[in-house]
Amino acid sequence: MNAVISTIIVNYNAGELLRSCVDSLLNCPLEIEIIVVDNASTDGSLDALQGLPCVQIIKNPTNVGFAAACNSGSRVASAPFLLFLNPDCCFKPGTLAKLLEAIHVDERVGMVGGLLANSDGTEQAGGRRAIPTPWRSFVRAFWLARFSDHWPHLFFDFHLHKQPLPDHAIEVEAISGACMMVRRAAMQDVGEWDEGYFLHCEDLDWCMRFGQQGWRILFVPSAQITHALGVCGRSRPVFVEWHKHKGMIRFYKKFFRHQYPGALMGLVVVGVWLRFGLVATYYSAKRAGQALGFGHG
């Protein structure tokens, strides 16, 4: 069997969702190679995959991060198209065919993604977006996007899910690493995931590099993926936020350092860490309140 798509799933304590994700792949009529890269899970989620000979499992002794796990999976993959998939995603049988059709539209299409949806079918943020430059992030952080009706180019919100859903595949600057189909030839041209990121922003980094190399990125609205957002990191929100904000700083410095004066970039870094402090304080207070019986969130 020659697989058309190699699916690489990075697992970390995804529980029953991992098996549901794999089952949705097994129900797909395409020839698919399934590779699960486990980052030292402790919840027994891999046990549900026992007895599935079509699933290759790579067990990392420690949590090496999302980017490094994606790279290790891609190195053993054999298909011309690679699907990087979070274990909290599942989809109907026709979804992969729609993504595969979209990536074949043009030989310069290097990456495609679908509509990430909540369980009720509403669209999540992240499936289609613009690159979050420091200015765009500032606009979003201080709710300035409400002025976009008057000054759309100045106060642009990089999340596009609030815009009307297109009726066909469109080119975007970035999609989500939760479900990302990539042409192997494009990956060989652009390079692997940047392992300097541990969790979050590595997908934006890759999209940025694909664009710089002239590869097109498409958002396919008809390919709907149900995504249980944030399940794997729910037990450690401050840990997740730490790496998210650390990743943001790496991303800004890597791609925008020469576009912004040193003092301004310094303010950006300070702003990121101030935001982390506020978010971490919120989660810590929430956990303390739950411990004292003040909440049930």
VEXBAVEX-346322 format. One record per residue: residue in one letter; x, y, z of N, C-alpha, C in turn. Coordinates in steps of 0.02 Angstrom, whole numbers, padded with zeros to 5 digits, always signed. Each point is the difference from the previous one (the first is absolute). Example, Ala and Ser with C-alpha at 12.3 -4.5 7.8 and 13.67 -1.06 7.14 Angstrom:
BEGIN
a+00660-00284+00390-00045+00059+00000+00045+00060+00000
s-00018+00053-00036+00042+00059+00003-00039+00055+00037
//
This chain:
BEGIN
m+00042-00060+00000-00042+00060+00000+00044+00063+00000
n-00011+00044-00048+00034+00064-00002-00047+00054+00025
a+00017+00027+00058-00044+00050+00030+00001+00065-00040
v-00058+00031-00006-00006+00066-00031+00017+00054+00050
i-00021-00012+00063+00010+00049+00053+00031-00034+00061
s+00051+00030+00027+00027-00022+00065-00025+00048+00053
t-00039-00027+00047-00027+00042+00054+00044-00005+00062
i+00021+00057+00025+00044+00002+00059-00039+00033+00056
i-00015-00039+00052-00038+00023+00057+00047+00005+00060
v+00006+00060+00028+00041+00009+00060-00046-00005+00061
n+00012-00050+00041-00044-00013+00057+00034+00018+00066
y-00038+00034+00043+00022+00010+00069-00063-00001+00044
n-00012-00058+00031-00056-00007+00047-00067+00022-00030
a-00014-00023-00061-00062+00018-00033-00059-00045+00020
g+00014-00052+00040-00054-00043+00024-00036-00036-00057
e-00066-00005+00007-00040-00036-00049-00003+00035-00068
l+00017+00064-00002-00002+00037-00063+00049-00028-00051
l+00056-00027+00023+00050-00027-00046-00030-00056-00041
r-00034-00047+00032-00030-00056-00037-00054+00026-00047
s-00040+00049+00021-00051+00028-00043+00030+00031-00062
c+00057+00034+00009+00035+00031-00056+00024-00054-00049
v+00031-00052+00027+00025-00054-00043-00058-00035-00036
d-00055-00012+00035-00058-00032-00031-00026+00041-00059
s+00000+00066+00007-00025+00042-00055+00046-00006-00061
l+00064-00013+00012+00047-00012-00055-00012-00068-00032
l-00012-00050+00042-00011-00068-00026-00064-00004-00041
n-00047+00045+00013-00063+00000-00038+00006+00037-00066
c+00059+00028-00013+00010+00037-00062+00016-00049-00057
p-00030+00009-00059+00011-00047-00055+00069+00005-00033
l+00039+00052+00016+00067+00007-00029+00050-00046+00034
e+00055-00013-00036+00055-00039+00029+00041+00046+00045
i-00002-00014+00066+00031+00045+00048+00049-00039+00044
e+00058+00030+00010+00049-00026+00049-00010+00041+00064
i-00007-00033+00056-00013+00034+00064+00060-00008+00046
i+00029+00056+00020+00058+00001+00045-00019+00041+00061
v+00002-00031+00058-00013+00035+00063+00065+00011+00037
v+00017+00062+00013+00060+00017+00038-00022+00021+00069
d+00018-00040+00050-00023+00013+00068+00055+00034+00041
n-00019+00057+00030+00048+00039+00040-00005-00018+00074
a+00014-00064+00015+00003-00024+00069-00066+00009+00037
s-00054-00022-00031-00066+00004+00033-00002-00047+00060
t-00040+00020+00049-00006-00041+00061-00073-00021+00012
d-00044+00014-00047-00072-00013+00011-00024-00065-00030
g+00046-00039-00030-00021-00063-00030-00036+00007-00066
s+00005+00060-00031-00036+00011-00063+00024-00046-00056
l+00063-00022+00003+00026-00044-00051-00029-00071+00004
d-00025-00018+00059-00027-00068+00009-00057-00014-00048
a-00038+00051-00017-00058-00010-00044+00021-00015-00072
l+00064+00009-00015+00024-00014-00068+00029-00069-00007
q+00004-00036+00055+00027-00068-00002-00043-00043-00047
g+00034-00040-00040-00036-00044-00046-00017+00031-00066
l+00023+00062-00011-00012+00033-00065+00066-00003-00040
p+00008-00050-00043+00063-00009-00035+00016+00056-00049
c-00051+00039-00019+00011+00053-00049+00027+00064+00031
v+00008+00001+00066+00024+00060+00034+00071-00011+00025
q+00044+00044-00021+00070-00002+00023+00007+00049+00058
i+00028-00022+00055+00007+00042+00060+00073+00014+00014
i+00016+00063+00009+00066+00022+00021-00006+00027+00071
k+00034-00031+00047-00004+00021+00070+00062+00041+00019
n-00011+00062+00016+00054+00042+00025+00006-00008+00076
p+00060-00007+00026+00008-00010+00073-00019+00062+00040
t+00002+00059-00032-00018+00062+00033-00044+00041-00048
n-00030+00052+00026-00039+00044-00042+00047+00047-00037
v+00011-00013-00064+00048+00039-00039-00031+00060-00033
g-00065+00008+00008-00034+00056-00032-00033-00019-00065
f-00044+00043-00024-00040-00015-00059+00042-00002-00064
a+00041+00051-00010+00039+00005-00062+00047-00059-00007
a+00036-00016+00052+00048-00055-00002-00036-00067-00014
a-00058-00009+00030-00038-00061-00011-00025-00004-00072
c-00022+00056-00027-00022+00001-00070+00058-00019-00046
n+00059+00026+00014+00058-00016-00042+00018-00074+00003
s-00002-00029+00060+00018-00071+00006-00050-00043-00037
g-00064+00019+00000-00050-00037-00037+00009+00007-00075
s+00016+00060-00023+00007+00012-00072+00060-00037-00028
r+00050-00013+00041+00061-00033-00025-00011-00074-00016
v-00051-00030+00029-00015-00070-00015-00059-00007-00046
a-00032+00056-00017-00059-00002-00044+00021-00015-00071
s-00045-00032-00038+00018-00022-00067-00041+00033-00055
a-00055+00032+00016-00046+00026-00051+00022+00068-00027
p-00025+00019-00060+00017+00065-00029-00034+00059+00034
f-00052-00015+00040-00035+00052+00037-00002-00018+00074
l+00014+00048+00042+00004-00011+00072-00057+00039+00033
l-00037-00034+00043-00054+00032+00038+00020+00002+00073
f+00013+00060+00025+00016+00010+00071-00066+00014+00036
l-00016-00043+00049-00067+00000+00029+00004-00004+00076
n-00037+00043+00033-00006-00005+00073-00045-00059+00018
p+00013-00033+00057-00041-00057+00020-00070+00019+00021
d-00014+00064+00010-00067+00022+00019-00041+00022-00061
c+00022-00024-00059-00037+00013-00062-00032-00063-00026
c-00057+00006-00031-00030-00056-00037-00043+00029-00055
f-00012-00041-00051-00036+00026-00058-00036-00056-00037
k-00043+00020-00046-00039-00047-00039+00043-00028-00057
p-00018-00057-00029+00041-00033-00050+00019+00044-00060
g-00043+00046-00022+00016+00039-00059+00046+00059+00010
t+00016+00014+00063+00039+00061+00015+00070-00003-00030
l+00035-00055+00010+00068-00005-00026+00002+00004-00076
a-00050-00028-00033-00004+00003-00073-00005+00073-00024
k-00037+00041+00038-00007+00070-00018+00066+00038+00009
l+00036-00016+00053+00066+00032+00010+00049-00022-00054
l-00002-00064-00017+00045-00026-00051-00016+00031-00069
e-00063+00008-00013-00021+00032-00064+00026+00071-00003
a-00004+00036+00056+00022+00070+00001+00075+00007-00010
i+00038-00046+00029+00073+00006-00006+00024-00017-00070
h-00043-00034-00039+00017-00018-00069-00020+00055-00050
v-00033+00052+00023-00024+00053-00045+00058+00033-00037
d+00056+00007+00035+00058+00035-00028+00062-00031+00031
e+00051-00011-00040+00061-00031+00026+00037+00045+00049
r-00019+00064+00003+00031+00046+00049-00041+00004+00064
v-00054-00038+00006-00037-00004+00063+00040-00048+00045
g+00028+00027+00053+00043-00040+00043-00034-00023+00064
m-00056+00032+00018-00032-00014+00064-00074+00016-00005
v-00042-00044+00029-00072+00014+00002-00027-00019+00069
g-00052+00035+00020-00034-00014+00063-00075+00009-00008
g-00038-00029+00045-00073+00005-00003-00030+00044+00053
l-00065-00003+00004-00038+00040+00048+00000-00036+00067
l+00033+00029+00050+00000-00028+00067-00065+00019+00035
a-00037-00050+00024-00066+00013+00028-00006-00027+00070
n-00041+00034+00040-00019-00026+00066-00050-00057-00010
s-00017-00033+00054-00047-00057-00005-00069+00022-00026
d-00017+00063+00009-00065+00025-00025+00003+00025-00072
g+00059-00007-00031+00008+00020-00069+00023+00071-00012
t+00005+00041+00053+00023+00069-00008+00075+00001-00013
e+00022+00049-00039+00070+00004-00019+00044+00026+00056
q+00057-00032+00009+00050+00022+00048+00048+00050-00032
a+00033+00038+00042+00054+00043-00024+00061-00043-00017
g+00039+00024-00048+00063-00033-00015+00002-00040-00064
g-00057-00024-00023-00001-00039-00061+00019+00040-00061
r-00018+00064+00000+00019+00047-00053+00020+00065+00034
r+00059+00025-00016+00024+00059+00034+00055+00034-00041
a+00012+00062+00018+00058+00036-00027+00057-00007+00050
i+00060+00015-00023+00058-00004+00045-00007+00054+00054
p+00005-00019+00064-00007+00048+00054+00065+00040+00011
t+00008+00051-00040+00058+00045+00009-00006+00033+00069
p+00055+00029+00025-00006+00035+00064-00055+00053+00001
w-00007+00037-00056-00052+00051-00002-00070-00031+00002
r-00011-00052-00038-00065-00033+00000-00016-00028+00068
s+00051-00027+00034-00011-00026+00067-00018+00056+00049
f+00031+00058-00009-00015+00058+00042-00073+00021-00011
v-00021+00001-00064-00069+00018-00016-00049-00048+00034
r+00016-00064-00002-00045-00049+00030+00000+00005+00076
a+00059+00009+00029+00005+00002+00073-00038+00058+00030
f-00004+00056-00035-00032+00060+00027-00067+00015-00035
w-00030-00054-00030-00067+00004-00029-00008+00057-00051
l+00053+00015-00036-00003+00053-00050-00031-00023-00066
a-00012-00066-00006-00029-00025-00062-00071+00027-00010
r-00030+00027+00052-00068+00028-00008+00000+00061-00045
f+00060+00028-00013+00005+00057-00045+00014-00021-00072
s-00001-00065-00012+00019-00025-00067-00050+00020-00054
d-00062+00015+00018-00049+00021-00050+00021+00067-00032
h+00034+00041+00040+00021+00066-00025+00071-00002-00029
w+00043-00039+00033+00070-00005-00023+00020-00074-00004
p-00025-00036-00050+00009-00073-00004+00073-00022-00005
h+00042+00039-00033+00070-00020-00008+00041+00014+00063
l-00022+00048+00039+00038+00018+00060-00019-00043+00060
f-00065-00011+00008-00024-00037+00059-00029-00068-00021
f+00042-00040-00029-00019-00065-00027+00010-00054+00052
d-00051-00042+00011+00005-00056+00047+00024-00062-00039
f+00055-00030+00023+00030-00055-00039-00042-00063+00002
h-00047-00007+00047-00045-00057-00001-00056+00015-00051
l-00010-00046-00047-00047+00013-00054-00067-00036+00008
h-00008-00038+00054-00061-00040+00007-00063+00041+00010
k+00007+00064+00016-00058+00042+00008-00024+00029-00067
q+00040-00009-00051-00020+00020-00067-00046-00053-00030
p-00041+00019-00049-00045-00050-00031+00040-00059-00027
l-00029-00059+00008+00033-00061-00023-00002-00003-00076
p+00058-00007-00033-00001-00003-00073-00031-00065-00024
d-00023-00001-00062-00032-00060-00027+00048-00042-00042
h+00065+00017+00003+00051-00037-00036+00067+00008+00036
a+00048-00040-00019+00067+00005+00031+00031+00067-00016
i+00030+00032+00050+00032+00065-00010+00072-00002+00027
e+00041+00044-00026+00070+00004+00023+00003+00044+00062
v+00036-00023+00050+00008+00036+00063+00074+00002+00018
e+00017+00040+00049+00069+00004+00023+00018-00057+00047
a-00050-00025+00037+00015-00051+00050-00061-00042+00016
i+00013-00063+00017-00052-00045+00025+00025-00029+00067
s-00038-00046+00028+00017-00027+00066+00036-00066-00006
g+00050-00009+00044+00035-00064+00004-00042-00056+00027
a-00061+00014+00022-00045-00053+00025-00018-00048-00056
c-00005+00025-00061-00014-00042-00058+00031+00034-00061
m+00056-00025-00021+00040+00033-00052+00026-00052-00049
m-00025+00001-00062+00026-00045-00051+00054+00035-00040
v+00057-00033-00008+00059+00031-00030+00026-00043-00057
r+00020+00032-00053+00033-00035-00056+00072-00014+00021
r+00022-00063-00008+00067-00019+00022+00054+00042-00037
a-00011+00012-00064+00049+00039-00038+00007+00071+00029
a-00055+00028+00025+00002+00066+00030+00038-00002+00066
m-00012-00052+00039+00036-00007+00063+00075-00007-00011
q+00019-00038-00051+00071-00008-00016+00031+00066-00021
d-00040+00043-00031+00025+00065-00022+00005+00049+00059
v-00051+00001+00043-00004+00048+00055+00042-00022+00059
g+00002-00065+00013+00034-00026+00059-00049-00024+00052
e+00025-00034+00050-00043-00029+00052-00028+00053+00046
w-00044-00023+00045-00026+00043+00053+00058+00026+00042
d-00005+00061+00024+00052+00030+00043-00008-00027+00071
e+00048-00041+00021-00003-00032+00065+00017+00047+00057
g+00016+00063-00016+00010+00050+00052-00065+00019+00035
y-00056-00018-00030-00066+00009+00032-00017-00065+00035
f-00028+00005+00059-00022-00060+00036-00074-00014-00011
l-00039+00053+00005-00073-00006-00006-00028+00068-00020
h-00036+00002-00055-00032+00060-00027+00050+00043-00040
c-00027+00031-00052+00034+00046-00046+00045-00035-00051
e+00014-00065+00010+00040-00035-00050-00037-00007-00066
d-00067-00003+00002-00038-00003-00062+00002+00066-00037
l-00004+00056+00036+00007+00066-00030+00069+00009-00032
d+00050-00023+00035+00068+00003-00026+00005-00037-00066
w-00028-00060-00003+00003-00041-00062-00039+00034-00056
c-00059+00026+00015-00040+00035-00050+00039+00060-00027
m+00033+00036+00044+00039+00058-00020+00055-00021-00048
r+00034-00054+00016+00055-00024-00043-00025-00028-00066
f-00058-00033+00000-00030-00023-00063-00014+00059-00046
g-00029+00053+00029-00015+00060-00039+00063+00033-00027
q+00052+00003+00040+00063+00030-00022+00031-00037-00058
q-00012-00066-00003+00027-00040-00055-00047-00004-00060
g-00056+00036+00004-00045+00003-00057-00051-00056-00004
w-00009-00038+00054-00050-00053+00000-00067+00028+00022
r-00054-00020-00034-00067+00024+00016-00029-00041+00057
i-00041+00033+00042-00035-00032+00055-00074+00011-00010
l-00039-00054+00000-00072+00005-00013-00041-00020+00061
f-00054+00036+00010-00052-00017+00049-00059-00029-00038
v-00021-00061+00020-00053-00036-00036-00062-00003+00045
p-00049+00044-00009-00058+00003+00046-00044-00062-00001
s+00000-00037-00055-00043-00059-00004+00029-00060+00038
a+00063+00005+00019+00033-00054+00038-00005+00016+00075
q-00053-00024+00032-00012+00017+00070+00030-00052+00047
i+00038+00024+00049+00032-00043+00050-00026+00019+00069
t-00027-00048+00036-00021+00013+00069+00061-00001+00045
h+00009+00054+00037+00061+00009+00040-00018+00016+00072
a+00018-00047+00045-00011+00011+00072+00056+00043+00027
l-00004+00064-00013+00055+00047+00011+00028-00001+00071
g+00067-00008+00005+00034+00008+00063-00005-00058+00049
v-00026-00057-00021-00010-00055+00047+00066-00024+00030
c+00051-00007-00043+00063-00029+00024+00036+00044+00051
g-00013+00065-00002+00035+00045+00047-00044+00027+00055
r-00060-00027+00006-00049+00029+00048+00023-00008+00072
s+00037-00053+00015+00020-00011+00069+00058+00045+00022
r+00035+00031-00049+00057+00042+00017-00003+00066-00040
p-00050+00041+00013-00009+00061-00040+00058+00050+00004
v+00030+00008+00060+00055+00047+00007+00061-00024-00040
f+00013-00065+00002+00054-00030-00039-00010+00014-00074
v-00061-00010-00023-00016+00012-00071+00009+00073-00017
e-00025+00045+00042+00005+00072-00013+00073+00023+00000
w+00040-00028+00045+00072+00017+00002+00032-00014-00068
h-00011-00059-00026+00032-00018-00064-00032+00038-00058
k-00065+00016+00005-00032+00040-00053+00032+00069-00004
h+00009+00032+00057+00029+00067+00000+00075-00001-00017
k+00034-00051+00023+00070-00008-00019+00007-00009-00075
g-00046-00040-00029-00001-00010-00072-00015+00064-00038
m-00044+00042+00027-00016+00063-00032+00062+00044-00006
i+00039+00003+00054+00060+00041-00002+00051-00027-00050
r+00008-00066-00002+00045-00030-00049-00023+00017-00071
f-00065-00005-00012-00027+00015-00066+00011+00072-00020
y-00015+00047+00046+00010+00071-00015+00073+00016-00014
k+00044-00024+00041+00072+00015-00009+00027-00031-00064
k-00024-00059-00016+00026-00036-00059-00019+00035-00065
f-00062+00025-00004-00025+00025-00064-00008+00077-00004
f-00003+00034+00057-00015+00071-00002+00052+00044+00034
r+00054-00030+00022+00052+00038+00036+00025+00058-00042
h+00008-00010-00066+00029+00052-00042-00051+00050-00026
q-00064-00014+00013-00052+00046-00023-00021+00050+00054
y+00020-00015+00062-00019+00043+00056+00063+00026+00035
p+00002+00064+00018+00057+00026+00039+00010-00039+00064
g+00062-00003+00024+00016-00039+00059-00043+00017+00060
a-00012+00065+00011-00040+00021+00058-00072-00025-00007
l-00026+00003-00061-00069-00022-00010-00006-00076+00009
m+00049-00037-00025-00001-00072+00009+00006-00017+00075
g+00038+00040+00037+00005-00009+00072-00068+00009+00033
l-00037+00049-00022-00068+00011+00028-00045-00059-00017
v+00008-00027-00060-00040-00058-00019+00013-00058+00047
v+00065-00012+00014+00019-00055+00045-00029+00012+00070
v+00006+00061+00025-00028+00016+00066-00075-00011+00000
g-00034+00021-00053-00071-00009-00005-00021-00073+00001
v+00039-00042-00034-00015-00072-00001+00004-00029+00070
w+00053+00018+00036+00008-00029+00067-00049+00030+00050
l-00020+00062-00010-00053+00028+00042-00065-00037-00011
r-00013-00016-00062-00061-00039-00016+00004-00068+00032
f+00059-00032-00003+00006-00065+00032-00013+00005+00075
g+00026+00053+00031-00010+00009+00072-00073+00005+00018
l-00039+00036-00040-00071+00007+00012-00037-00066-00009
v+00018-00036-00054-00033-00064-00013+00018-00051+00055
a+00063-00003+00019+00022-00047+00052-00034+00016+00066
t-00007+00064+00016-00034+00020+00062-00073-00022-00001
y-00031+00008-00058-00070-00021-00006-00008-00074+00012
y+00042-00041-00032-00006-00073+00008+00017-00021+00071
s+00050+00032+00030+00019-00017+00069-00056+00016+00049
a-00030+00058-00010-00056+00020+00044-00060-00047-00010
k-00012-00019-00063-00055-00045-00014+00010-00067+00033
r+00062-00026-00003+00015-00065+00031-00006+00005+00075
a+00024+00056+00029-00005+00009+00072-00074+00003+00021
g-00040+00034-00039-00071+00004+00016-00034-00068-00003
q+00019-00040-00049-00029-00067-00006+00021-00043+00060
a+00063+00008+00021+00024-00039+00057-00037+00018+00064
l-00022+00062+00004-00037+00023+00060-00076-00011-00008
g-00020-00026-00057-00070-00016-00010-00042+00058-00025
f+00034+00052-00031-00037+00058-00024-00022-00007-00072
g+00022-00052-00034-00019-00007-00070+00004-00072-00022
h-00028-00015-00056+00000-00068-00025+00024-00003-00073
g+00037+00054-00023+00023+00003-00069+00054-00050-00011
//
